[in-house]
Amino acid sequence: MLTYKCASCGGQMEFGGAGGFACPFCGSRAFMSDKDFEGNERFRAKLLSYYKSEAIRKESDYTKDRFWEMRGTDTYTLASGQALNIEYMDKQINTGYTFYIARQTLGYVFETAKEAAVFKQGLSRLAFPPADTKLARSFPELKSELTLEDQRTVLVYKRNPNFYPASLFAPYESVHLAWIISRMENICCALGYAGITHGGISPDTVFINPVTHEGALFGDWRNVNDLTDKTDLISLRKTAIELARDTREPKELYRFLNSRPASDAFEDFKAWDKVIVEGFGGHNFVKM
């Protein structure tokens, strides 16, 4: 049997978060090194499997999604005659569709099947580097497609726990705005890799997770075009300025947000990374 003693008080360590151990007696934390696993490859495999299953469980744990609250309900009739009840926190009526933020999903109710098809076509143009397996999490993931009795189409997308429009928590201090800009830069790089422009980056279409500092881009995907200009990088700056409490400090942030975008998203991200280092002292996770 493998035991792991606390170096501070000698107590038996227990599994903790973030791939480590925690002492239930004094609160100390510890992480196992490769040397600790020598001769215990089977245990190592089981431990990694455990952490993987825990990560998957937490990604679908809505019990800790403390920001969501039901503010209304809309009911539609499906083509089958069944009722479709949407309990939502927010509802936005846009040209051609109505958008809902529900507990575990994001719903788009399109006025016509054609509009829904154009939306899906825009999303289908996304492409990701083979080595970046997590980048797809920053974009809508389709769960189901439904047809209403009046032939309108409903597209239902996954909403991970704690993901909300960035506008919900605005205004942001610069130290928090920084990681949101980083996520938008990530998103623009993905769009650049795919050779497309979203054309609708804004405080309401950029979703963030204030707990994990992740980001995702929703909004209207019917306006996707070939990448021929710097529309999204310009929108990134405008969005950041709208979300900020004060963009004057640090001065590197102010200069970046009021500068022209670089030649492409990848070069723009390099310029932003320089701001992180010189203006914020490096990459540091600061809780909101």
C-alpha positions as CSV (number, residue, x, y, z in Angstrom):
1,M,0.0,0.0,0.0
2,L,1.3,3.5,-0.9
3,T,1.0,6.1,1.7
4,Y,1.8,9.8,1.4
5,K,2.7,11.6,4.7
6,C,2.5,15.3,5.3
7,A,6.0,16.9,5.6
8,S,4.6,19.5,8.0
9,C,2.7,17.4,10.6
10,G,3.2,13.8,9.6
11,G,-0.5,13.2,9.0
12,Q,-1.8,11.0,6.2
13,M,-2.4,13.1,3.0
14,E,-5.7,12.9,1.1
15,F,-6.5,13.5,-2.5
16,G,-6.9,17.2,-3.2
17,G,-7.7,19.4,-6.2
18,A,-5.4,20.3,-9.1
19,G,-3.7,16.9,-9.3
20,G,-2.2,16.9,-5.8
21,F,-2.7,16.0,-2.1
22,A,-4.0,17.9,0.9
23,C,-3.4,17.4,4.6
24,P,-6.7,17.2,6.5
25,F,-5.0,18.2,9.7
26,C,-2.8,21.2,8.9
27,G,-4.0,22.1,5.4
28,S,-0.6,21.7,3.7
29,R,-0.6,20.7,0.1
30,A,1.8,18.5,-1.9
31,F,2.3,17.1,-5.4
32,M,3.9,13.8,-6.4
33,S,7.0,13.8,-8.6
34,D,8.1,11.2,-11.1
35,K,10.5,9.8,-8.4
36,D,7.5,9.2,-6.1
37,F,5.9,7.0,-8.7
38,E,9.0,4.8,-9.3
39,G,7.9,1.2,-8.9
40,N,4.3,2.2,-8.7
41,E,3.4,2.5,-12.4
42,R,0.0,0.8,-11.8
43,F,-0.9,3.3,-9.1
44,R,0.2,6.1,-11.3
45,A,-2.1,4.9,-14.1
46,K,-5.0,4.7,-11.6
47,L,-4.3,8.1,-10.2
48,L,-4.2,9.7,-13.6
49,S,-7.4,8.0,-14.5
50,Y,-9.0,9.3,-11.3
51,Y,-8.0,12.9,-12.0
52,K,-9.3,12.6,-15.6
53,S,-12.6,11.4,-14.4
54,E,-12.7,14.1,-11.8
55,A,-12.0,16.8,-14.4
56,I,-14.8,15.4,-16.6
57,R,-17.2,15.4,-13.6
58,K,-16.4,19.0,-12.7
59,E,-17.0,20.1,-16.3
60,S,-20.6,18.9,-16.1
61,D,-21.2,19.9,-12.4
62,Y,-23.8,22.7,-12.5
63,T,-24.4,22.6,-8.8
64,K,-21.5,25.1,-8.3
65,D,-22.8,27.4,-11.1
66,R,-23.7,30.0,-8.5
67,F,-24.4,32.8,-11.0
68,W,-27.3,31.3,-12.9
69,E,-30.9,32.1,-11.9
70,M,-34.2,31.5,-13.8
71,R,-35.8,34.8,-14.8
72,G,-38.4,33.5,-17.3
73,T,-39.9,30.6,-19.3
74,D,-41.0,30.4,-22.9
75,T,-42.9,27.5,-24.4
76,Y,-42.8,26.3,-28.0
77,T,-44.6,23.4,-29.7
78,L,-42.4,20.9,-31.5
79,A,-43.3,19.3,-34.9
80,S,-44.1,16.1,-32.9
81,G,-46.7,18.0,-30.9
82,Q,-44.7,17.9,-27.7
83,A,-44.0,21.0,-25.7
84,L,-40.5,22.6,-25.6
85,N,-40.1,24.5,-22.4
86,I,-37.1,26.9,-22.1
87,E,-36.3,28.1,-18.7
88,Y,-33.9,31.0,-19.2
89,M,-31.7,33.5,-17.4
90,D,-31.5,35.9,-20.3
91,K,-33.4,36.2,-23.6
92,Q,-32.2,38.3,-26.6
93,I,-34.4,39.0,-29.6
94,N,-32.2,39.5,-32.7
95,T,-32.8,39.8,-36.4
96,G,-33.9,36.3,-37.6
97,Y,-33.6,34.5,-34.2
98,T,-34.2,34.6,-30.5
99,F,-31.3,33.6,-28.2
100,Y,-31.7,32.0,-24.8
101,I,-29.2,31.5,-21.9
102,A,-30.6,28.4,-20.2
103,R,-29.2,26.3,-17.3
104,Q,-27.1,23.9,-19.3
105,T,-27.6,25.1,-22.8
106,L,-27.7,28.1,-25.2
107,G,-30.7,28.1,-27.5
108,Y,-31.1,29.7,-30.9
109,V,-34.7,29.8,-32.2
110,F,-34.5,30.7,-35.9
111,E,-37.4,32.2,-37.8
112,T,-36.6,29.9,-40.8
113,A,-34.7,26.7,-41.4
114,K,-32.6,28.5,-44.0
115,E,-31.3,31.0,-41.4
116,A,-30.3,28.1,-39.1
117,A,-28.5,26.4,-42.0
118,V,-26.5,29.5,-42.7
119,F,-25.6,29.7,-39.0
120,K,-24.4,26.1,-39.0
121,Q,-22.5,26.7,-42.3
122,G,-20.6,29.5,-40.6
123,L,-19.6,27.3,-37.7
124,S,-18.6,24.5,-40.0
125,R,-15.8,26.6,-41.4
126,L,-13.9,26.5,-38.1
127,A,-10.7,24.4,-38.2
128,F,-8.2,23.8,-35.4
129,P,-4.5,22.9,-35.2
130,P,-4.2,19.1,-34.7
131,A,-2.0,19.6,-31.6
132,D,-4.5,22.0,-29.9
133,T,-7.2,19.6,-28.6
134,K,-8.9,22.1,-26.2
135,L,-9.3,25.0,-28.6
136,A,-12.7,23.7,-29.8
137,R,-14.1,24.3,-26.3
138,S,-13.9,28.0,-27.1
139,F,-16.7,27.7,-29.7
140,P,-20.3,26.4,-29.8
141,E,-20.8,22.7,-29.5
142,L,-24.1,21.5,-31.0
143,K,-26.2,19.3,-28.7
144,S,-29.4,19.0,-30.7
145,E,-31.5,20.4,-33.6
146,L,-35.2,20.6,-33.3
147,T,-38.1,21.6,-35.6
148,L,-41.1,23.5,-34.4
149,E,-44.7,22.9,-35.6
150,D,-44.5,26.2,-37.6
151,Q,-41.2,24.9,-39.3
152,R,-38.9,27.2,-37.3
153,T,-35.6,25.6,-36.3
154,V,-34.1,25.4,-32.8
155,L,-30.3,24.9,-32.5
156,V,-29.3,23.9,-28.9
157,Y,-25.7,24.3,-27.9
158,K,-23.8,23.3,-24.8
159,R,-23.2,25.9,-22.0
160,N,-20.5,24.7,-19.7
161,P,-20.9,25.6,-16.0
162,N,-20.1,29.2,-15.1
163,F,-19.9,30.5,-18.7
164,Y,-21.7,33.8,-19.2
165,P,-21.4,36.9,-21.4
166,A,-18.5,39.0,-20.4
167,S,-20.8,42.0,-20.1
168,L,-22.5,40.4,-17.1
169,F,-19.5,41.0,-14.8
170,A,-18.3,44.4,-16.2
171,P,-16.7,46.7,-15.5
172,Y,-13.4,44.9,-14.9
173,E,-10.2,46.0,-13.2
174,S,-7.2,45.9,-15.6
175,V,-5.8,42.7,-13.9
176,H,-9.0,40.8,-14.8
177,L,-9.5,42.4,-18.1
178,A,-6.0,41.1,-19.1
179,W,-7.0,37.4,-19.1
180,I,-10.2,38.2,-21.0
181,I,-8.1,39.9,-23.7
182,S,-5.9,36.8,-23.7
183,R,-8.9,34.6,-24.3
184,M,-10.1,36.9,-27.1
185,E,-6.7,36.7,-28.7
186,N,-6.8,32.9,-28.5
187,I,-10.2,33.0,-30.2
188,C,-8.9,35.4,-32.9
189,C,-6.0,33.1,-33.6
190,A,-8.4,30.2,-34.1
191,L,-10.4,32.2,-36.5
192,G,-7.2,33.2,-38.3
193,Y,-6.1,29.6,-38.5
194,A,-9.4,28.8,-40.2
195,G,-9.1,31.8,-42.5
196,I,-12.4,33.3,-41.4
197,T,-13.8,36.5,-39.8
198,H,-16.6,36.2,-37.2
199,G,-17.6,39.8,-37.5
200,G,-19.5,40.0,-34.2
201,I,-17.1,40.0,-31.3
202,S,-18.7,42.1,-28.5
203,P,-19.2,42.1,-24.7
204,D,-22.4,40.0,-25.2
205,T,-21.0,37.4,-27.6
206,V,-17.7,36.7,-25.8
207,F,-18.5,34.3,-22.9
208,I,-16.2,33.8,-20.0
209,N,-15.8,31.6,-17.0
210,P,-14.7,33.8,-14.1
211,V,-13.7,30.7,-12.1
212,T,-11.4,29.0,-14.6
213,H,-10.6,32.0,-16.8
214,E,-11.8,30.3,-20.0
215,G,-13.5,32.0,-22.9
216,A,-15.8,31.1,-25.8
217,L,-17.3,33.0,-28.7
218,F,-21.0,32.7,-29.4
219,G,-23.2,35.3,-31.0
220,D,-24.3,35.3,-34.7
221,W,-22.4,32.9,-36.9
222,R,-24.4,33.8,-40.1
223,N,-22.0,36.6,-41.0
224,V,-18.8,34.6,-41.2
225,N,-16.6,35.6,-44.2
226,D,-13.2,34.9,-45.6
227,L,-10.4,36.6,-43.6
228,T,-9.6,39.7,-45.6
229,D,-9.2,42.4,-43.0
230,K,-8.7,43.0,-39.3
231,T,-12.3,43.3,-38.2
232,D,-12.1,40.8,-35.4
233,L,-8.9,42.3,-33.9
234,I,-10.4,45.8,-34.1
235,S,-13.6,44.4,-32.3
236,L,-11.4,42.8,-29.7
237,R,-10.0,46.2,-28.7
238,K,-13.4,47.9,-28.7
239,T,-14.8,45.1,-26.6
240,A,-12.0,45.3,-24.1
241,I,-12.5,49.1,-23.8
242,E,-16.3,48.6,-23.2
243,L,-15.6,46.0,-20.5
244,A,-12.9,48.0,-18.7
245,R,-13.3,50.1,-15.6
246,D,-10.1,52.1,-16.5
247,T,-7.8,51.4,-19.4
248,R,-5.2,54.0,-18.5
249,E,-3.2,51.7,-16.2
250,P,-0.9,50.1,-16.9
251,K,0.3,52.3,-19.7
252,E,1.1,49.2,-21.8
253,L,-2.5,48.2,-21.8
254,Y,-3.6,51.7,-22.8
255,R,-1.2,51.8,-25.7
256,F,-2.2,48.3,-26.9
257,L,-6.0,49.0,-26.8
258,N,-5.5,52.2,-28.7
259,S,-3.1,50.8,-31.3
260,R,-3.7,49.4,-34.7
261,P,-3.8,45.6,-34.8
262,A,-0.7,43.7,-36.0
263,S,-0.5,42.1,-39.4
264,D,-2.5,39.0,-38.2
265,A,-3.9,37.4,-35.1
266,F,-0.7,35.5,-34.3
267,E,1.4,38.6,-34.4
268,D,-1.2,40.5,-32.4
269,F,-1.1,37.9,-29.7
270,K,2.7,38.3,-29.5
271,A,2.2,42.0,-29.1
272,W,-0.4,41.4,-26.3
273,D,1.9,38.8,-24.6
274,K,4.5,41.5,-24.4
275,V,2.0,43.7,-22.6
276,I,1.3,40.9,-20.1
277,V,5.0,40.6,-19.3
278,E,5.9,44.3,-19.2
279,G,2.6,45.7,-17.9
280,F,1.3,43.0,-15.6
281,G,4.5,41.3,-14.5
282,G,4.0,38.1,-16.3
283,H,1.3,35.4,-16.5
284,N,-0.3,35.2,-13.1
285,F,-3.7,33.7,-12.2
286,V,-5.6,36.3,-10.2
287,K,-9.0,35.2,-8.8
288,M,-11.9,37.5,-9.5
